[in-house]
Amino acid sequence: MVHPNPRPAVRPSRHDEVAAAGSELIGGPAGRHAVPGNPRWPPVRVIALVMIGMFALGLVQKAPCATRGWFEGATTQYTHACYSDIPHLYTTRGFADGLVPYFHAIPSDTSTMEYLEYPVLTGIFMEAAAWLTPSAAFVERPAQYYWLINAALLLICAVVIAVCVSRTQRNRPWDGLMVALAPAFALTATINWDLLAGALTCAALLTWSRNRPLATGLLLGLATAAKLYPLLLLGPLLVLCWRAGRWRAFGRALTGTVIAWLAVNLPFILGAPEGWAKFYTFSRERPVDFGSFWLIIAQRTDLDLAPETVNPLATALTLLGCAAIGALAFTAPHRPRLAQLAFLVVAVFILTNKVYSPQYVLWLIPLAVLARPRWRDFLIWQCCEVIYFLGIWMYLAENAGAPGLPAGGYQLTIVAHLLGTLYLCVLVVRDVIYPEHDIVRRDGSDDPGGGPLDGAPDRFVLRRRGPRKTGPAPTPPDPSISRSLADGATVSRET
């Protein structure tokens, strides 16, 4: 589909000082006479190759565990920061014994029946990898092969994420490079199976940008069947479609989400209801755990933070944050971009949750790039996440009897993670309130990833500042941008 208002591709090395400095390694920023594109090496292909390279470096970082750390004592996987759930769950969740997730109970020391505590689509993914894993009759350490097979499948998901980010905002193909080069992405990619939901979520955002709301809903439904957080994106879609009066597009997305989620979950709801419900009961009963501000409170006070106490408090904080985001969406001088609200709502969920596993950063990385593709701020946040990544393993090493990080030091790394995420949230909120700071809109665009929302007139707002405009903020005094606007580029319509 040809965009009605195409714009030239943004070159980060000409508009971002950090990208310009980094480009010196490969010849410096693109000049004004540079060829717009190379058919043999388009941005998407370059980004996919960079992602494969960074993913491979992440696998190398896990090498000390793959050779012995997962199998010869607990401390090596912490001191080398190479822990992964994947090989451990191969044996402890019955995959090595040929048990079918949700239908077969896992052997347990307790009298209660235990089942796999993951959403259905993730369980199917785990089972598919188990089918491809040679048994102990053929290899010495089948859990090692299980991790390698999962890593190969997760690599496909990682490439899908980078490519989708590169293509979602049509005039910003190089933004996907931020995802590919994110250090926290490489470090956490094979800790768990979060990349599956991430790939489906990014594909949903791509189809929305191409004006295919039903396909968006189907992908969001599949993503929600793999992890719960993609369901949160329906909130931003609701408020933005409400403001723009695009109820038909939202209705199709919602319908697709329900259909896809039911198609995956209904067979298990009917055939294995107890096993299917384990994920939801586990989430409800899970105590305050690693990475959350709740853990800092629990460790530094005598307050009773049992699940029945924390659950309603965390839920209330999440709902309060989402309500604030909704108010922001309806009162902003220009309708926010979908990526901005999607990042904020997932960030609120992460900040208020009672647990923050290090791989949860994978939920935010593509959304952060789409919401605020500015290298300096992205790298500041990534530094905070890498600090937390190292902190949790050093803390676990201390608890396992090896030299590591005491509770006080670990709490500081949690604070670093919280402050880094809040820092990015504040900048995104500022971009919404003052759109002239939004780097995506500096070329006169409205919402390149907005699909049905891009350039649409407002139908419902709670407060207006001046004329009721849609789309971009005032254009900054960039000579090249000013020339393009002077040549007659249509930015938006006034109502």
NULUM-558537 format. One record per residue (C-alpha): residue number from 1; residue in one letter; x, y, z. Coordinates in nm, 4 decimals. Layout:
! NULUM-558537
   nr  rest        c1        c2        c3
  NUM     A         X         Y         Z
...
This chain:
! NULUM-558537
   nr  rest        c1        c2        c3
    1     M    0.0000    0.0000    0.0000
    2     V    0.1438    0.3383   -0.1018
    3     H    0.1420    0.5931    0.1775
    4     P   -0.0611    0.9039    0.0823
    5     N    0.2080    1.1339    0.2192
    6     P    0.5471    0.9647    0.1744
    7     R    0.8535    1.1256    0.3285
    8     P    1.2226    1.0668    0.2680
    9     A    1.3917    0.8192    0.4983
   10     V    1.5476    0.9755    0.8073
   11     R    1.9210    0.9211    0.8391
   12     P    2.0115    0.9091    1.2101
   13     S    2.3729    1.0020    1.1436
   14     R    2.2489    1.3431    1.0222
   15     H    1.9934    1.4068    1.2960
   16     D    2.1325    1.2351    1.6074
   17     E    2.4637    1.3407    1.7589
   18     V    2.5354    0.9994    1.9132
   19     A    2.4554    0.8203    1.5878
   20     A    2.6753    1.0696    1.4040
   21     A    2.9661    1.0002    1.6406
   22     G    2.9174    0.6254    1.6089
   23     S    2.9044    0.6462    1.2299
   24     E    3.2694    0.7588    1.2297
   25     L    3.3572    0.3893    1.2623
   26     I    3.2139    0.3256    0.9154
   27     G    3.3033    0.6473    0.7359
   28     G    3.1078    0.9211    0.9097
   29     P    2.7596    1.0694    0.8689
   30     A    2.5824    1.0460    0.5360
   31     G    2.6415    1.3542    0.3230
   32     R    2.3749    1.5423    0.1347
   33     H    2.4839    1.3810   -0.1926
   34     A    2.4736    1.0273   -0.0512
   35     V    2.2670    0.7766   -0.2468
   36     P    1.9343    0.7281   -0.0631
   37     G    1.9513    0.3481   -0.0673
   38     N    2.1561    0.0509   -0.1824
   39     P    1.9376   -0.2197   -0.3365
   40     R    2.1868   -0.4874   -0.2309
   41     W    2.2137   -0.3647    0.1287
   42     P    1.8844   -0.2027    0.2290
   43     P    1.8447   -0.1063    0.5958
   44     V    1.6294   -0.4090    0.6794
   45     R    1.8936   -0.6528    0.5563
   46     V    2.1719   -0.4746    0.7423
   47     I    1.9674   -0.4655    1.0631
   48     A    1.8814   -0.8359    1.0365
   49     L    2.2499   -0.9252    0.9982
   50     V    2.3488   -0.7029    1.2898
   51     M    2.0821   -0.8675    1.5043
   52     I    2.2143   -1.2126    1.4149
   53     G    2.5662   -1.0989    1.5088
   54     M    2.4616   -0.9513    1.8420
   55     F    2.2488   -1.2565    1.9198
   56     A    2.5529   -1.4745    1.8540
   57     L    2.7549   -1.2629    2.0976
   58     G    2.4824   -1.3221    2.3543
   59     L    2.5194   -1.6968    2.3008
   60     V    2.8954   -1.6673    2.3506
   61     Q    2.8278   -1.4866    2.6782
   62     K    2.6292   -1.7951    2.7897
   63     A    2.9115   -2.0333    2.6929
   64     P    3.0480   -2.0880    3.0492
   65     C    2.7058   -2.2146    3.1520
   66     A    2.6407   -2.4186    2.8392
   67     T    2.9604   -2.6174    2.8928
   68     R    2.9372   -2.6761    3.2687
   69     G    2.7669   -2.3994    3.4707
   70     W    2.4141   -2.5362    3.4301
   71     F    2.5210   -2.8860    3.5249
   72     E    2.8033   -2.8597    3.7817
   73     G    2.6840   -2.6562    4.0781
   74     A    2.4788   -2.3411    4.1094
   75     T    2.7381   -2.0681    4.1568
   76     T    2.9031   -2.0641    3.8113
   77     Q    2.5845   -1.9557    3.6352
   78     Y    2.5599   -1.6603    3.8733
   79     T    2.9235   -1.5524    3.8914
   80     H    2.9462   -1.5641    3.5102
   81     A    2.6008   -1.4026    3.4697
   82     C    2.5017   -1.6736    3.2208
   83     Y    2.1928   -1.8194    3.3860
   84     S    1.9000   -1.9371    3.1732
   85     D    1.5659   -2.0915    3.2702
   86     I    1.5554   -2.2980    2.9525
   87     P    1.7863   -2.5934    3.0357
   88     H    1.6584   -2.6178    3.3930
   89     L    1.2921   -2.6252    3.2953
   90     Y    1.3618   -2.8971    3.0400
   91     T    1.4085   -3.1422    3.3249
   92     T    1.2009   -2.9886    3.6045
   93     R    0.8850   -2.9345    3.3948
   94     G    0.8685   -3.2830    3.2487
   95     F    0.9853   -3.2171    2.8919
   96     A    1.2733   -3.4614    2.9322
   97     D    1.0215   -3.7279    3.0392
   98     G    0.7874   -3.6722    2.7476
   99     L    0.5078   -3.5168    2.9552
  100     V    0.2511   -3.3106    2.7648
  101     P    0.2175   -2.9578    2.9131
  102     Y   -0.1122   -2.8783    3.0850
  103     F   -0.2495   -3.2298    3.0339
  104     H    0.0128   -3.4096    3.2426
  105     A    0.0999   -3.3079    3.5975
  106     I    0.4640   -3.2498    3.6838
  107     P    0.6164   -3.4791    3.9478
  108     S    0.6248   -3.2868    4.2763
  109     D    0.7282   -3.3443    4.6381
  110     T    0.4019   -3.1903    4.7547
  111     S    0.0579   -3.3471    4.7591
  112     T   -0.0806   -3.0869    4.5176
  113     M   -0.0847   -3.1351    4.1403
  114     E    0.1717   -2.9136    3.9683
  115     Y    0.1511   -2.8013    3.6066
  116     L    0.3501   -2.5835    3.3694
  117     E    0.3158   -2.2212    3.4830
  118     Y    0.3418   -2.0573    3.1388
  119     P    0.0721   -1.9318    2.8993
  120     V   -0.0455   -2.1836    2.6428
  121     L    0.1337   -2.0598    2.3308
  122     T    0.4650   -2.0417    2.5164
  123     G    0.4041   -2.3956    2.6418
  124     I    0.3451   -2.5115    2.2839
  125     F    0.6703   -2.3411    2.1812
  126     M    0.8560   -2.5175    2.4643
  127     E    0.7036   -2.8531    2.3704
  128     A    0.7931   -2.8101    2.0025
  129     A    1.1565   -2.7520    2.0979
  130     A    1.1438   -3.0627    2.3193
  131     W    1.0299   -3.2713    2.0213
  132     L    1.3435   -3.1623    1.8352
  133     T    1.5752   -3.2387    2.1270
  134     P    1.7582   -3.5734    2.1256
  135     S    1.6950   -3.7829    2.4343
  136     A    1.9469   -3.8946    2.6948
  137     A    1.9807   -4.2226    2.5085
  138     F    2.1605   -4.0410    2.2256
  139     V    2.3405   -3.7450    2.3888
  140     E    2.5055   -3.6897    2.7246
  141     R    2.3330   -3.3602    2.8120
  142     P    1.9996   -3.3235    2.6318
  143     A    1.9212   -3.0031    2.8287
  144     Q    2.2156   -2.8395    2.6532
  145     Y    2.0715   -2.9321    2.3141
  146     Y    1.7299   -2.8128    2.4277
  147     W    1.8781   -2.4697    2.5007
  148     L    2.0520   -2.4616    2.1609
  149     I    1.7321   -2.5531    1.9753
  150     N    1.5380   -2.2900    2.1654
  151     A    1.8133   -2.0381    2.0930
  152     A    1.7776   -2.1073    1.7196
  153     L    1.4009   -2.0571    1.7368
  154     L    1.4377   -1.7444    1.9508
  155     L    1.6883   -1.6047    1.7008
  156     I    1.4106   -1.6082    1.4410
  157     C    1.1911   -1.4153    1.6851
  158     A    1.4720   -1.1649    1.7467
  159     V    1.5165   -1.0981    1.3743
  160     V    1.1396   -1.0574    1.3348
  161     I    1.1395   -0.7960    1.6134
  162     A    1.4237   -0.5960    1.4588
  163     V    1.2750   -0.6104    1.1079
  164     C    0.9265   -0.5138    1.2282
  165     V    1.0628   -0.2143    1.4198
  166     S    1.2586   -0.1125    1.1112
  167     R    0.9470   -0.1219    0.8932
  168     T    0.6765    0.0042    1.1289
  169     Q    0.7605    0.3742    1.0918
  170     R    0.8074    0.3916    0.7164
  171     N    1.0408    0.6877    0.7008
  172     R    1.2669    0.5653    0.9856
  173     P    1.4069    0.2286    0.8671
  174     W    1.7314    0.2647    1.0622
  175     D    1.5601    0.2733    1.4016
  176     G    1.5652   -0.1059    1.4025
  177     L    1.9416   -0.0820    1.4463
  178     M    1.8851    0.0387    1.8020
  179     V    1.7044   -0.2854    1.8799
  180     A    1.9730   -0.4951    1.7140
  181     L    2.2556   -0.3242    1.9039
  182     A    2.0810   -0.3056    2.2428
  183     P    2.3197   -0.4701    2.4928
  184     A    2.0389   -0.5780    2.7258
  185     F    1.8702   -0.7532    2.4329
  186     A    2.1754   -0.9703    2.3631
  187     L    2.2297   -1.0464    2.7324
  188     T    1.8729   -1.1543    2.8087
  189     A    1.7508   -1.3033    2.4788
  190     T    1.7909   -1.6686    2.5835
  191     I    1.7068   -1.6460    2.9528
  192     N    1.3430   -1.7326    2.8866
  193     W    1.0883   -1.7403    2.6037
  194     D    0.9812   -1.3727    2.6081
  195     L    1.0978   -1.3122    2.2506
  196     L    0.8055   -1.5144    2.1174
  197     A    0.5479   -1.2709    2.2550
  198     G    0.7747   -0.9804    2.1568
  199     A    0.7888   -1.0918    1.7929
  200     L    0.4111   -1.1294    1.7722
  201     T    0.3592   -0.7902    1.9382
  202     C    0.5962   -0.6130    1.6994
  203     A    0.4307   -0.7864    1.4043
  204     A    0.0964   -0.6572    1.5349
  205     L    0.2321   -0.3018    1.5453
  206     L    0.3620   -0.3426    1.1898
  207     T    0.0265   -0.4613    1.0564
  208     W   -0.1490   -0.1751    1.2350
  209     S    0.0858    0.0706    1.0632
  210     R   -0.0222   -0.0891    0.7326
  211     N   -0.3928   -0.0277    0.8065
  212     R   -0.4742   -0.3932    0.8763
  213     P   -0.6524   -0.3827    1.2131
  214     L   -0.7967   -0.7350    1.1929
  215     A   -0.4502   -0.8820    1.1359
  216     T   -0.3274   -0.6651    1.4229
  217     G   -0.5889   -0.8148    1.6506
  218     L   -0.5090   -1.1708    1.5463
  219     L   -0.1401   -1.1158    1.6209
  220     L   -0.2145   -0.9440    1.9513
  221     G   -0.4359   -1.2379    2.0482
  222     L   -0.1537   -1.4801    1.9733
  223     A    0.0922   -1.2602    2.1630
  224     T   -0.1399   -1.2533    2.4645
  225     A   -0.1629   -1.6319    2.4447
  226     A    0.2173   -1.6354    2.4821
  227     K    0.2528   -1.3637    2.7495
  228     L    0.0052   -1.1420    2.9290
  229     Y    0.1573   -0.7964    2.8669
  230     P    0.0598   -0.7583    2.4947
  231     L   -0.3032   -0.7340    2.6067
  232     L   -0.2150   -0.3928    2.7520
  233     L   -0.1754   -0.2509    2.4011
  234     L   -0.5497   -0.2616    2.3531
  235     G   -0.5712    0.0295    2.5988
  236     P   -0.3685    0.2726    2.3836
  237     L   -0.5563    0.1559    2.0752
  238     L   -0.8867    0.2240    2.2510
  239     V   -0.8101    0.5784    2.3655
  240     L   -0.6446    0.6812    2.0382
  241     C   -0.9250    0.5387    1.8246
  242     W   -1.1721    0.7071    2.0584
  243     R   -1.0022    1.0428    2.0126
  244     A   -0.9861    0.9960    1.6341
  245     G   -1.3291    0.8372    1.6017
  246     R   -1.1820    0.5240    1.4434
  247     W   -1.4186    0.2826    1.6157
  248     R   -1.4371    0.0448    1.3233
  249     A   -1.0602   -0.0095    1.3236
  250     F   -1.0555   -0.0692    1.6986
  251     G   -1.3521   -0.3060    1.6741
  252     R   -1.1709   -0.5166    1.4160
  253     A   -0.8557   -0.5264    1.6277
  254     L   -1.0514   -0.6256    1.9376
  255     T   -1.2420   -0.8937    1.7467
  256     G   -0.9215   -1.0399    1.6066
  257     T   -0.7630   -1.0443    1.9505
  258     V   -1.0520   -1.2364    2.1054
  259     I   -1.0705   -1.4839    1.8161
  260     A   -0.6975   -1.5628    1.8171
  261     W   -0.6752   -1.5921    2.1957
  262     L   -0.9740   -1.8257    2.2113
  263     A   -0.8472   -2.0353    1.9204
  264     V   -0.5275   -2.1098    2.1125
  265     N   -0.6667   -2.1335    2.4650
  266     L   -1.0100   -2.2914    2.4249
  267     P   -0.8858   -2.6485    2.3561
  268     F   -0.6860   -2.6353    2.6801
  269     I   -0.9658   -2.4689    2.8780
  270     L   -1.1956   -2.7547    2.7794
  271     G   -0.9457   -3.0413    2.7801
  272     A   -0.7104   -2.9500    3.0646
  273     P   -0.8728   -2.6735    3.2728
  274     E   -0.6558   -2.7239    3.5794
  275     G   -0.3334   -2.7200    3.3826
  276     W   -0.4482   -2.4219    3.1758
  277     A   -0.5332   -2.2202    3.4893
  278     K   -0.1903   -2.2751    3.6463
  279     F   -0.0394   -1.9647    3.4865
  280     Y   -0.3088   -1.7411    3.6315
  281     T   -0.3056   -1.8987    3.9783
  282     F    0.0747   -1.8876    3.9835
  283     S    0.0723   -1.5169    3.8913
  284     R   -0.1778   -1.4451    4.1661
  285     E   -0.0027   -1.6497    4.4345
  286     R    0.3525   -1.5520    4.3455
  287     P    0.5147   -1.3596    4.6324
  288     V    0.7097   -1.0348    4.6051
  289     D    1.0183   -1.1279    4.4077
  290     F    1.3328   -1.0003    4.2392
  291     G    1.3652   -0.6614    4.0760
  292     S    1.0603   -0.4803    4.2125
  293     F    1.0373   -0.1841    4.4461
  294     W    0.8160   -0.4101    4.6578
  295     L    1.1218   -0.6236    4.7315
  296     I    1.3130   -0.3190    4.8564
  297     I    1.0242   -0.2388    5.0904
  298     A    1.0060   -0.6002    5.2079
  299     Q    1.3797   -0.6169    5.2784
  300     R    1.4041   -0.2821    5.4557
  301     T    1.0835   -0.2851    5.6606
  302     D    0.8741   -0.5229    5.8668
  303     L    0.5611   -0.4705    5.6592
  304     D    0.3527   -0.7742    5.5686
  305     L    0.3769   -0.7951    5.1885
  306     A    0.2011   -1.1245    5.1327
  307     P    0.0465   -1.1776    4.7869
  308     E   -0.3041   -1.1065    4.9141
  309     T   -0.1767   -0.7661    5.0327
  310     V    0.0427   -0.6722    4.7378
  311     N   -0.1843   -0.7918    4.4555
  312     P   -0.4608   -0.5308    4.5073
  313     L   -0.2043   -0.2573    4.5714
  314     A   -0.0045   -0.3385    4.2569
  315     T   -0.3246   -0.3634    4.0540
  316     A   -0.4458   -0.0286    4.1860
  317     L   -0.1141    0.1387    4.0994
  318     T   -0.1229   -0.0093    3.7501
  319     L   -0.4799    0.1073    3.6926
  320     L   -0.3958    0.4509    3.8276
  321     G   -0.1004    0.4778    3.5915
  322     C   -0.3108    0.3620    3.2965
  323     A   -0.5804    0.6157    3.3865
  324     A   -0.3164    0.8893    3.3879
  325     I   -0.1960    0.7755    3.0448
  326     G   -0.5548    0.7831    2.9184
  327     A   -0.6004    1.1370    3.0502
  328     L   -0.2755    1.2351    2.8806
  329     A   -0.3991    1.0889    2.5519
  330     F   -0.7234    1.2884    2.5618
  331     T   -0.5727    1.6183    2.6759
  332     A   -0.2490    1.6338    2.4751
  333     P   -0.2359    1.9247    2.2265
  334     H   -0.1737    1.6729    1.9454
  335     R   -0.2889    1.3170    1.9525
  336     P   -0.0013    1.1007    2.0862
  337     R    0.1574    0.8401    1.8689
  338     L    0.0579    0.4783    1.9309
  339     A    0.4149    0.3752    2.0148
  340     Q    0.4378    0.6422    2.2833
  341     L    0.1310    0.5214    2.4700
  342     A    0.2211    0.1556    2.4160
  343     F    0.5605    0.2119    2.5763
  344     L    0.4127    0.4042    2.8678
  345     V    0.1454    0.1488    2.9510
  346     V    0.3879   -0.1463    2.9455
  347     A    0.6412    0.0553    3.1471
  348     V    0.3758    0.1288    3.4110
  349     F    0.2963   -0.2416    3.4338
  350     I    0.6648   -0.3255    3.4778
  351     L    0.7300   -0.0523    3.7345
  352     T    0.4355   -0.1474    3.9538
  353     N    0.4600   -0.5255    3.9214
  354     K    0.5683   -0.7390    4.2168
  355     V    0.8480   -0.9010    4.0157
  356     Y    1.0910   -0.7864    3.7474
  357     S    1.2870   -1.0648    3.5851
  358     P    1.5869   -0.9383    3.3837
  359     Q    1.4407   -1.0618    3.0537
  360     Y    1.1384   -0.8345    3.0962
  361     V    1.3494   -0.5610    2.9386
  362     L    1.2767   -0.7370    2.6089
  363     W    0.9163   -0.6205    2.6383
  364     L    1.0229   -0.2574    2.6413
  365     I    1.3170   -0.2370    2.3999
  366     P    1.1192   -0.2326    2.0705
  367     L    0.8514   -0.0076    2.2193
  368     A    1.1147    0.2327    2.3546
  369     V    1.2780    0.2560    2.0114
  370     L    0.9463    0.3286    1.8407
  371     A    0.8430    0.5769    2.1106
  372     R    1.1670    0.7732    2.1343
  373     P    1.4338    0.6726    1.8798
  374     R    1.7098    0.8859    2.0259
  375     W    2.0401    0.7086    2.0861
  376     R    2.1579    0.9061    2.3883
  377     D    1.8505    0.8441    2.5989
  378     F    1.8200    0.4854    2.4820
  379     L    2.1796    0.4074    2.5807
  380     I    2.1394    0.5735    2.9215
  381     W    1.8442    0.3459    2.9876
  382     Q    2.0318    0.0441    2.8556
  383     C    2.3211    0.1139    3.0924
  384     C    2.0764    0.1036    3.3830
  385     E    1.9373   -0.2276    3.2609
  386     V    2.2827   -0.3812    3.2222
  387     I    2.3631   -0.2720    3.5781
  388     Y    2.0519   -0.4513    3.6975
  389     F    2.1329   -0.7586    3.4866
  390     L    2.4722   -0.7911    3.6556
  391     G    2.3295   -0.7026    3.9965
  392     I    2.0734   -0.9813    4.0150
  393     W    2.3270   -1.2526    3.9322
  394     M    2.5819   -1.1171    4.1791
  395     Y    2.3103   -1.1078    4.4452
  396     L    2.2174   -1.4701    4.3726
  397     A    2.5849   -1.5633    4.3822
  398     E    2.6100   -1.4071    4.7295
  399     N    2.3097   -1.6095    4.8415
  400     A    2.4660   -1.9262    4.6976
  401     G    2.7813   -1.8789    4.9065
  402     A    3.0080   -1.7265    4.6417
  403     P    3.1526   -1.3727    4.6442
  404     G    2.8802   -1.1443    4.5173
  405     L    2.6546   -0.8531    4.6009
  406     P    2.4791   -0.8120    4.9365
  407     A    2.1164   -0.7107    4.9680
  408     G    2.1961   -0.3396    4.9975
  409     G    2.3998   -0.3409    4.6765
  410     Y    2.1321   -0.5342    4.4933
  411     Q    1.8722   -0.2816    4.6017
  412     L    2.0820   -0.0086    4.4402
  413     T    2.0744   -0.1962    4.1088
  414     I    1.6947   -0.2208    4.1371
  415     V    1.6861    0.1562    4.1903
  416     A    1.9046    0.1996    3.8792
  417     H    1.6568   -0.0039    3.6748
  418     L    1.3590    0.1894    3.8126
  419     L    1.5188    0.5297    3.7584
  420     G    1.6345    0.4417    3.4067
  421     T    1.2842    0.3345    3.3053
  422     L    1.1260    0.6372    3.4730
  423     Y    1.3758    0.8634    3.2942
  424     L    1.2616    0.7317    2.9571
  425     C    0.8954    0.7589    3.0622
  426     V    0.9406    1.1243    3.1570
  427     L    1.0950    1.2014    2.8191
  428     V    0.8134    1.0275    2.6327
  429     V    0.5526    1.2161    2.8369
  430     R    0.7318    1.5416    2.7595
  431     D    0.7248    1.4555    2.3891
  432     V    0.3498    1.4043    2.4137
  433     I    0.2852    1.7312    2.5985
  434     Y    0.5313    1.9288    2.3858
  435     P    0.5299    1.7569    2.0438
  436     E    0.8046    1.9822    1.9136
  437     H    1.0448    1.7664    2.1167
  438     D    0.9259    1.4447    1.9464
  439     I    1.2065    1.3427    1.7133
  440     V    0.9706    1.1324    1.4988
  441     R    0.7557    1.4364    1.4201
  442     R    1.0394    1.6708    1.3347
  443     D    0.9999    1.6076    0.9623
  444     G    0.6322    1.7030    0.9757
  445     S    0.4982    1.3508    1.0218
  446     D    0.1938    1.2760    1.2348
  447     D    0.2248    0.9093    1.3366
  448     P    0.4216    0.7021    1.0836
  449     G    0.3266    0.3861    1.2728
  450     G   -0.0307    0.4924    1.3396
  451     G   -0.1986    0.3238    1.0448
  452     P   -0.5671    0.4317    1.0550
  453     L   -0.4724    0.7043    1.3043
  454     D   -0.2032    0.8699    1.0938
  455     G   -0.3276    1.2142    0.9948
  456     A   -0.6824    1.1448    1.1127
  457     P   -0.8792    1.4425    1.2503
  458     D   -0.9710    1.4513    1.6179
  459     R   -1.3309    1.3686    1.7118
  460     F   -1.3097    1.3764    2.0904
  461     V   -1.0729    1.5688    2.3175
  462     L   -1.1015    1.6826    2.6786
  463     R   -0.8995    1.9977    2.6403
  464     R   -0.7627    2.1937    2.3483
  465     R   -0.4800    2.4394    2.3130
  466     G   -0.5494    2.6700    2.0237
  467     P   -0.6826    2.5329    1.6926
  468     R   -0.7942    2.1729    1.6980
  469     K   -0.5171    2.0203    1.4927
  470     T   -0.4125    1.6670    1.4262
  471     G   -0.0730    1.5307    1.3623
  472     P    0.2638    1.6940    1.3928
  473     A    0.4030    1.9628    1.6080
  474     P    0.5525    2.2857    1.4756
  475     T    0.8426    2.2167    1.2461
  476     P    1.1875    2.2994    1.3918
  477     P    1.4230    2.5349    1.2119
  478     D    1.6093    2.2618    1.0221
  479     P    1.6906    2.4009    0.6732
  480     S    1.6469    2.0676    0.4945
  481     I    1.3118    2.0075    0.6655
  482     S    1.1961    2.3621    0.5985
  483     R    1.2729    2.3179    0.2297
  484     S    1.0732    1.9953    0.2131
  485     L    0.7732    2.1604    0.3767
  486     A    0.8043    2.4620    0.1506
  487     D    0.7869    2.2298   -0.1495
  488     G    0.4275    2.1534   -0.0595
  489     A    0.4321    1.8520    0.1729
  490     T    0.0921    1.8098    0.3363
  491     V    0.1233    1.7552    0.7078
  492     S   -0.2291    1.7211    0.8482
  493     R   -0.5829    1.8456    0.8325
  494     E   -0.7501    2.0925    1.0647
  495     T   -1.0991    2.0259    1.1907
